[in-house]
Amino acid sequence: MSLLGENSTILMQFVAKGKDLSYVRLIDFSHLFPDFASANRFAAEAEGFKIAVGQSHSPKGTWDVTASKVMLPSAGAITESEA
């Protein structure tokens, strides 16, 4: 299944559970990196997003970058932002 298809399926599950997706909201995109330097390089290039960098809760010691953006939750917009 394509990324667009996966995002469509997830959003349809939200709608089936009664979630209203007709208004903009803050959407988080999480990315894991093997080290702090890689996480910071990615964060520096993530234009148009609010960025938070922190050590993940993974036992492997990875770093988590959460890129957040206010947007209408549609499969197309989410897929475009992930790209």
N, C-alpha and C positions, 0 to 999 in steps of 0.2 A: 504494500500500500504506500502511496506517495505521502509526503509530509502534509500536503494540502488535504488529502483524504483523512489522515490521522487527526488533523486539527478539526476537520468537519465532524468527525465521529465524536470527538471529545466535547465539542460545543453542543452537539445534538443530545449527548448524555446530560449536560447541564440543563438544557431546556426541558428534557423529560423529567428532571427532578424539580422543575418549577422555577428555575433561575431566569430572571429577566435580563436578556442580553441586548436590550434596545437602547442602552445609554452607555456613555463612555465611562471607563473605570481604569484604575491602575492595574496593569498586567505585568507580572514578573517573568523574566526569562533567566533561567539558572544555567550556568556553565561551570564545569569543573576543570581545573588545571593542575598539573603535577607539582608546580612550584609557584612561589610568590611572584617571581619575576615574570613568568608567563601570564599570570592573572593580571598583573599590572599593565603589561603591554596590551592585552585585550581591552582592559578597562579604558586605557588612554585613547583607543580608537573607536569606542562605542559612542558616537555622536548622536545626540537627541535622546539619550537615555539617562535616567538617574542611576548611578552606579554605587554598589556596595561590594567591597572586597573583604573576605574573611576566611579564616581557616574552616574547612568543612568538618562535619562530624564523622567523616569516614575514617576508619582505622588506618587507611593508607596515607594519611597526612596530606591530602589534596587541598587545594584552595578553591573556594567558591566565589564566583562573580555573579551577582544578581543585577541584571540590567532591567530597569522598570520604565514603563512608558504608559502615559494616559492615552487610551485609544478605545474605539468601538470594538468590542470583541467579535470579530468576524474571522472566518477561516482564512480568507485571503489576506487580510491585514496582519494577522498573527504570523502566517507563513512568510509574508514579505519581510516582516521585522526579524524573524529568525534567520533569514538569509543574510 
